[in-house]
Amino acid sequence: MNKAEQGRGRAALAATASLLVLAIATPVHAQEAAQDAAAPSASEADIIVTGIRGSLQRNLDIKRESSGVVDVISAEDIGKFPDSNVAASLQRLPGVSINRAGSRGEPDGITVRGFAGDFNETLIDGRRISTATGGRSVDFTTVGSDFVGQLAVLKTPDVSLSSSSIGATVNISYPKPFDRPGTRVAMSAAGSVQDDAGKIVPTIGGLFSTTFADDTMGILVDAVYTRRDTQVNRVYVSGWQGGRFAPCQLAGSTAASCSPTSDTESAAWATPTNRQNVVGWYQQQYGADQRYTKDERIDGRIAFQWQPSDDVLLTIDDNYSRQKIVTDISGFGMWFNQGDLRNVEQDENGTTINFIQAGTPTDFTAGRDSRLLETNQVGVNLKWDATDNLKFEADASYAKSRQNPGNRIGSENGDIGYGGLLGTALGVRVTGDSKNSFPELTTYGPAGDQSRWSDPTIIGSHVTVRSVQKNSDEIKQFRLGGTWEDGSFRVKFGGRYMEDRFRLENRNTFANNFWQAYAGYGTPSGRNTGVPIPTSLYGRPISLNNWIPGFSGNLPPELLAYDPRAYQEYLEGLGNPQTTNIPGFNYADPTVGPNFTGAFDLALDPGSVQDIRERTWSAYVSVNFEHEIAGMPFRFNAGVREEITNLTSSGVGRLPIALTGSAADPTLLNVTFSESQPISTKSSYSYLLPSLDLKLEVTDNFHLRFDASRTLTRPSLNTLTPVLNVGVGQRVGALTATGGNPRLQPFLADNFDFAAEWYYQRNSYAAVNFFIKDVSNFIVAGTQRQTINGVVDPTTGQPAVFTVSQRVNGPSATIKGVELAWQHVFGDSGFGFNANATFVDTNKPYDRTDLSQSGFAVTGLANSANFVGFYDKNGFQIRAAVNWRDKYLQAFGQAQNNSAFGAEPTFVNEALQVDLSTSFDITKQLTIFGEALNLTNETVSTHGRFSNQLLDVYAYGRRYTAGVRYRF
């Protein structure tokens, strides 16, 4: 982000700091019965007001009447949700920010009051969603918004629904046939184009709902096909590793020789300039790539309702989604080792801002990453009014999500280039901040000849990777609840059983080492392994000019483009090296030479196998009544929920027994393992989770709230493996391992809210909400450096030291903040706005100068502000949205995580996005609409411990959509 854009971000915050909620909503039983939230009842159907102002007023009414802190967004009319993405709509709410998928630019998750991902539970009609992606959070790009009824965001818990989210509970409600009796039809068709992709792609959907048999039965069916094409340019540093340099490596050194060492027993240690004692950070890998992503999603739903009497309602529904994402990647990359760097220049923080590494190979990469995610959820719900005072509800559902089912290949990658005799005395220089500059190459090209950077006559084969990640998540859940109500007094009681089973395995060419079959770059590089690449495999080169808008930094002239599968097929076409002598094949490697028969077959990676089964029983009771205090209406709601969880975690374990060097790749270490054996553990825990909501109506228009609760967030399922996993392809100077922890306890939070709300006129209000969260059992993603099973590093002759990443329960922290919101409509003019600002802080911020700190600080905390201005009158709507989020600590850990100082941090830079949407009703049934996203062409960038340590910058461009909607 350049200086002008930074100014716009600060201006957006200043303009909204005194403002107070964004709301875009429809009727929902919010805090007391968010799981029942639905569109208006039959008796209300004829008085529904559609459009922006109608939905804002309905949301305001819900917020006003609820006991706790609830915000709602919903369709302005049937088949008309405010945004094309659920997460994009949620970011309009106070305290809610979005997280973007870098390679697509699409909002794929949310952060609520600084808590992202797994801290927020997402439900569909009160039911947990299965997700095969490995965590508990939902990728919102897999949730179609076209026919969503509404979204309820509960920032304080409803014990009858869930207490399993420290951030918020998001309940997505879909329409049902009895919401609006009669026959309803909605259809939409649109085309969208991202300016860099340049291809118009379609979205088409339809909804049909009808009731029959004297309105005692109804059926609703909808289906939507959505496609998004996105081209993204990227510059990356895969990790800034902390370590210690020897003085002889630094610029200006006059040492006659340089042999950096930390081994006090070595001969090199006798020379003081060889001793590694200068703290610094360096780039593990540097490169750039272009990504073209085709994202196709099919959403389908059917709901049947039967009301045989006034006292009984049966609902059966089935929700299905299928998302296929294919990304084609062309790029280059260079790998660096700290001990090989020379002429090192550092800034005052120890960041390496200039260096040279002799003999650096250059890799041109190509990849095709494909992910298919299928999810289906079937549910049955029965409501029975046993008496005028007593009601019961039973709900059962089964959901299964699968990633890459069947015989699919998830990823196919090629790596070609030059090295050896053509290795480069390559230099990289850092000249500015990660918000507006990326590192630049000072030297590049074969043996330093920049004019031959991509000369096809010297390029040979290197590594070949194929893999597929197969996950499944299966959820069975049943709940039974009752409500007894007498006037203003109400008691809720009930329980739930949930079983969640997550299974994971990875198959790849690392496990059998076939990825090294033709590594080495070939004879032009002076290597015996590797073969030349025929020019027929290359497509048109991709120019790197003006690569990232608003960023400085030079890159080489172009990227080589080639099909990774065609590259693999060419190598497979050379024949079977066991029956035919193939020059360039890696015969010398004992794990490849005698085993590879010509095909890049996949093998199971035993360390990736996980089978996690989590069973939870819960019971709850809550009491709600209304009273008067000094003539002021007072609402009291108190509840408690007990949750008991049993966990079984299984995996396949093995240990390294030897490390050996690779003749084809001097930077590679092959691993020999012990025999694999199954490992299984069991654990359990239980917690009592109370909740209290108090509301005092000081006047009809001025309300005060106080809320206190205890909530929990369970650890991600994929962190609960009992296995220590050492990867097959290890790098010299960068040995890594990862370990799970099946005995992790959940995060616990004691939450307090105090809010004041002023409803000063119709469709307008102002509010301020102070909140505090005391969180314990923080799960720390720490690292430690250790030996494993006594294996020796052949490059040093010493016991191999691995950087082991593992999660443990750690310390506690307090998060506090304030949400300001203001919604205002200017009479009957049609103009209005809604705005909000959130300010958060913690007693455990990240200290970037503390080298002993490993993997703990509160992540996700960022000040944010949103503003939406709109006009809605006479069938014409236009809405402009400005969303700003300050810099924040996203996570601990980077793509390459080998630092001597623990898990290095990843920060996301400040971001500002401006979106515009409009529509016009040609008739009551026919509407045309348009949308423009990211009007100012903002980028997304991240950095490491210090602001000039760029990790990633993505330029994902603008997107334009135009379409037509018809309903009757």
Secondary structure, DSSP 4 states (H G I P E B T S, - for coil): --HHHHHHHHHHHHHHHT-----B------SS-GGG--SPPGGGGGG---HHHHHHHHHHHHHHH-SS-EEEEE-SBTTB-SSSSHHHHHTTSTTEEEEE-TTT--EEEEEETTEEGGGEEEEETTEEPP-TTSSSS--GGGS--TT--EEEEESS-BTTTB---SSEEEEEE---GGGS-S-EEEEEEEEEEETTT---EEEEEEEEEEEETTTTEEEEEEEEEEEEEEEEEEEEES-EEEEEE-GGGBTT---S----B--TTSGGGGSGGGB--EEEEEESEEEEEEEEEEEEEEEEEEEEEEEEETTEEEEEEEEEEEEEEEEEEEEEEEE--GGGEEEEEE-TT-BEEEEEEEEE-EEEEEEEEEEEEEEEEEEEEEEEE-SSSEEEEEEEEEEEEEES-SS---EEEEEEEE-GGG-EEEEEE--S-TTTB--EEEE-SGGG-GGGTT-GGG-EEEEEEEEEEEEEEEEEEEEEEEEEEETTEEEEEEEEEEEEEEEEEEEESTTTTGGGTT-S--GGGT-SB--BPPGGGB---EE-TT-STT-B----SEE--B-HHHHHHHHHTT--TTTS--TB--TT-TTTTTT--SS---EE-GGG-EEEEEEEEEEEEEEEEEEEETTEEEEEEEEEEEEEEEEEEEEEE--EEEEEE-SS-TTEEEEEEPPPEEEEEEEEEEEEEEEEEEEEESSSSEEEEEEEEEEEEPPPGGG----EEE-SEEETTB-EEEE--TTPPPEEEEEEEEEEEEEEETTEEEEEEEEEEEEES-EEEEEEEE--TT-EETTTTEE--EEEEEEEE---EEEEEEEEEEEEE-TTSSEEEEEEEEEEEESS---TT-TT--S-S--S---EEEEEEEEEETTEEEEEEEEEE--EEEEE--SS---TTSSPEEEEPPEEEEEEEEEEESSSSEEEEEEEE-TT--EEEEE-SSTT-EEEEEE---EEEEEEEEE-
